Amino acid sequence: MSEDHGAAHLVPLLHRTLGDNILGVCLHGSAVLAGLRPHSDIDVLVVVRRSLTEDERRVLVRELMQVSGAPGVRPVELIVVVQDEVRPWRYPPVCDFLYGEWLREEYERGVLPEPGSTPDLAPLLTMTLAGDTALYGPSPAQLLDPVPLVDLRRAIVAGVPQLMADLDHDTRNVLLTFARIWTTLATDTIRSKDAAADWAVERLPSGHRAVLAHARAVYLGDVEERWDDGLRSGVRPCADFLVQVIGRAYERS
């Protein structure tokens, strides 16, 4: 894989804040699936020995806020897991710390990420193992257990209600994530968002194809992120259809 993943600056930052608690730092998401796209975050998983202290959480948030999304730097989504919480694997997994730009306002108010049950870790860990890209430490397979397919399936479906609630303000991402959920349930593989959209568009009724194709084009940077009246009116019907086929695919799996 190309080294142009934009994550090199994060390793020294993590060593400054977490020190020898770190067991490994791995990439996941777009960087390991199909390459970074114009709207891609840098997705990083950090595996640690023990849960972060309150001071470590505070310092790590402060450091990440200074670099994530700064001029010329991609936004960062960073997740920390305690190895003993995910190996041996059990469901639902526990996320010890989460940083994402959509939570910046909470961080600015002093809210710190706390440990919590996070089904979304199942696809994330699956992507990490498939991508096999360590920024520091051993390979992901030496740090993590594989996620059973049954747990991967129920984890991705568990997120559907929240995604639907986010449809109006995160339209592109929600539609593409629905396409990826459907693709994963049907093929047992996690594809990049644009590849999943390609697969789904071919299987959508003609009336829904333009909406998902537009979301894909925005993601790839081919068009601006504008939803005119014609496309906007088709967003919810397209999302409703995708949720229906996801439900049927899950029932069959």
C-alpha positions in Angstrom: 0.0 0.0 0.0 1.2 3.5 -0.6 2.6 5.4 2.3 0.5 8.4 1.4 -2.1 7.8 4.1 -1.5 11.1 5.9 -1.1 9.5 9.3 2.6 9.7 10.0 2.2 12.7 12.3 -0.1 10.8 14.6 2.4 8.2 15.8 4.7 10.6 17.7 1.5 12.4 19.1 0.3 9.1 20.4 3.6 8.3 22.0 3.7 11.7 23.7 0.3 11.2 25.2 0.0 7.5 25.9 3.6 6.4 26.2 4.3 2.7 26.8 0.6 1.9 27.2 0.5 1.5 23.4 0.7 -2.0 22.0 0.0 -1.1 18.4 -1.3 1.5 16.0 -3.2 0.4 12.9 -4.9 2.0 9.9 -8.5 1.0 8.8 -11.2 2.6 6.7 -10.6 4.1 3.2 -6.8 4.2 3.5 -6.7 0.4 3.6 -9.8 -0.5 1.5 -9.3 1.5 -1.7 -7.2 4.6 -0.9 -8.2 7.9 0.6 -10.9 9.9 -1.2 -11.3 13.7 -1.1 -13.7 13.5 1.9 -12.0 10.7 3.7 -10.9 10.9 7.3 -7.7 9.3 8.6 -9.1 6.2 10.4 -6.7 5.0 13.2 -7.1 2.2 15.7 -4.9 2.2 18.8 -4.6 -1.0 20.9 -3.5 -0.4 24.5 -2.7 -2.4 27.6 -5.1 -0.6 30.0 -7.9 1.9 29.9 -6.9 5.5 29.5 -6.9 7.7 32.6 -8.9 11.0 32.7 -5.7 13.0 32.3 -4.7 10.9 29.2 -8.1 11.4 27.7 -7.9 15.2 28.2 -4.4 15.5 26.8 -5.2 13.2 23.8 -8.3 15.2 22.9 -6.4 18.5 23.2 -3.6 17.2 21.0 -6.0 15.8 18.4 -8.0 18.9 18.2 -4.9 20.9 17.3 -4.0 18.7 14.3 -7.3 17.1 13.1 -8.6 19.0 10.1 -6.0 21.7 10.4 -5.0 23.4 7.0 -3.5 20.8 4.8 -4.2 17.9 7.2 -7.1 15.5 7.0 -9.6 15.1 9.8 -8.8 12.2 12.2 -11.1 9.5 13.5 -9.2 7.7 16.3 -10.4 4.8 18.4 -8.6 3.3 21.3 -9.4 -0.2 22.5 -8.0 -2.1 25.5 -6.6 -5.4 24.1 -8.2 -7.5 26.9 -11.6 -6.0 26.0 -11.5 -7.3 22.4 -9.2 -10.4 22.7 -10.6 -12.9 23.2 -13.4 -11.5 21.1 -16.9 -11.1 22.6 -19.9 -9.1 21.6 -20.6 -6.3 22.0 -17.0 -5.0 22.1 -16.0 -2.0 24.2 -14.5 1.2 22.8 -12.2 2.9 25.4 -11.9 6.2 23.6 -13.3 7.8 20.4 -12.2 11.0 18.7 -14.1 12.3 15.7 -14.6 15.8 14.2 -18.4 15.5 14.5 -17.9 15.5 18.3 -15.7 18.7 18.3 -18.3 20.9 20.0 -18.6 18.4 22.8 -14.8 18.4 23.3 -14.8 22.2 23.3 -17.3 22.1 26.2 -15.0 19.8 28.1 -16.7 16.5 27.5 -14.2 13.6 27.4 -14.7 10.3 25.5 -15.5 7.5 28.0 -15.5 3.7 27.5 -18.7 2.2 26.2 -20.2 -0.8 24.4 -19.8 -0.2 20.7 -21.1 -2.7 18.2 -19.6 -0.5 15.4 -16.2 -1.9 16.4 -17.0 -5.2 14.7 -16.7 -3.8 11.1 -13.9 -1.5 12.2 -11.8 -4.4 13.6 -12.7 -6.5 10.5 -11.4 -3.7 8.2 -8.2 -3.4 10.4 -7.4 -7.0 10.1 -8.2 -7.1 6.3 -6.1 -4.0 5.7 -3.1 -5.4 7.6 -1.4 -2.0 8.0 0.5 -1.2 11.2 1.8 2.3 11.8 3.5 1.1 15.0 3.9 -2.3 16.6 3.1 -5.8 15.3 0.6 -6.6 12.5 -3.1 -6.3 13.4 -3.5 -10.1 13.4 -1.0 -10.3 16.4 -3.1 -7.8 18.3 -6.7 -8.7 17.5 -9.0 -11.7 17.1 -11.1 -12.1 14.0 -14.8 -11.0 14.3 -17.2 -13.9 13.7 -19.5 -13.2 10.7 -22.6 -13.5 12.8 -21.3 -10.6 15.0 -20.2 -8.5 12.0 -23.7 -8.8 10.5 -25.6 -7.9 13.6 -23.2 -5.1 14.4 -23.7 -3.3 11.1 -27.5 -3.7 11.2 -27.5 -2.3 14.8 -26.4 1.1 13.5 -29.2 1.5 11.0 -31.7 3.5 13.2 -29.0 6.1 14.1 -28.0 6.4 10.5 -31.5 7.0 9.5 -31.8 9.7 12.2 -28.7 11.4 10.7 -29.9 11.3 7.1 -30.9 15.0 6.7 -27.6 16.4 8.0 -25.2 13.7 6.8 -26.9 12.6 3.6 -23.9 11.5 1.5 -22.3 9.4 4.3 -25.6 7.8 5.4 -26.5 6.7 1.9 -23.1 5.3 1.2 -23.0 3.5 4.5 -26.4 1.9 3.8 -25.0 0.7 0.5 -22.0 -0.8 2.3 -24.2 -2.5 4.9 -26.3 -4.1 2.1 -23.2 -5.1 0.2 -21.6 -6.7 3.3 -24.7 -8.6 4.2 -25.0 -9.9 0.6 -21.3 -10.7 -0.1 -19.7 -11.2 3.4 -17.0 -8.6 2.5 -16.6 -5.0 3.5 -16.0 -2.8 0.4 -15.0 0.8 0.1 -18.0 3.2 0.1 -17.6 3.9 -3.6 -17.2 0.2 -4.5 -20.3 -0.6 -2.4 -22.2 2.1 -4.1 -21.3 0.7 -7.5 -22.6 -2.7 -6.4 -25.8 -1.3 -5.0 -26.6 1.0 -7.9 -26.7 -1.9 -10.3 -29.3 -3.6 -8.0 -31.5 -0.5 -7.2 -34.7 0.2 -9.0 -34.1 2.9 -11.6 -35.9 5.6 -9.6 -33.3 5.4 -6.8 -30.1 5.1 -8.8 -29.5 8.8 -9.4 -29.5 9.6 -5.6 -27.0 7.0 -4.7 -24.9 7.7 -7.8 -24.7 11.4 -6.8 -23.6 10.4 -3.2 -20.8 8.4 -4.8 -19.8 11.2 -7.1 -19.6 13.6 -4.2 -17.5 11.1 -2.2 -15.1 10.8 -5.1 -14.8 14.5 -5.5 -16.3 14.5 -9.0 -19.1 16.9 -8.1 -19.9 19.4 -5.4 -21.9 18.4 -2.4 -25.2 19.9 -3.5 -28.6 18.3 -3.5 -30.9 20.1 -5.7 -34.7 19.8 -5.4 -35.0 16.9 -7.7 -32.3 14.8 -5.9 -33.3 16.0 -2.4 -36.9 14.7 -2.9 -35.5 11.3 -3.7 -33.2 11.0 -0.8 -35.6 9.6 1.8 -37.3 7.2 -0.6 -33.9 5.9 -1.6 -32.9 5.5 2.1 -36.2 3.8 2.9 -35.6 1.3 0.1 -32.1 0.6 1.3 -33.2 0.0 4.8 -35.9 -2.4 3.6 -33.4 -4.5 1.5 -30.9 -4.4 4.4 -33.6 -5.9 6.7 -34.4 -8.6 4.1 -30.8 -9.4 3.6 -30.2 -9.7 7.4 -33.2 -12.0 7.8 -31.7 -14.3 5.1 -28.2 -14.3 6.6 
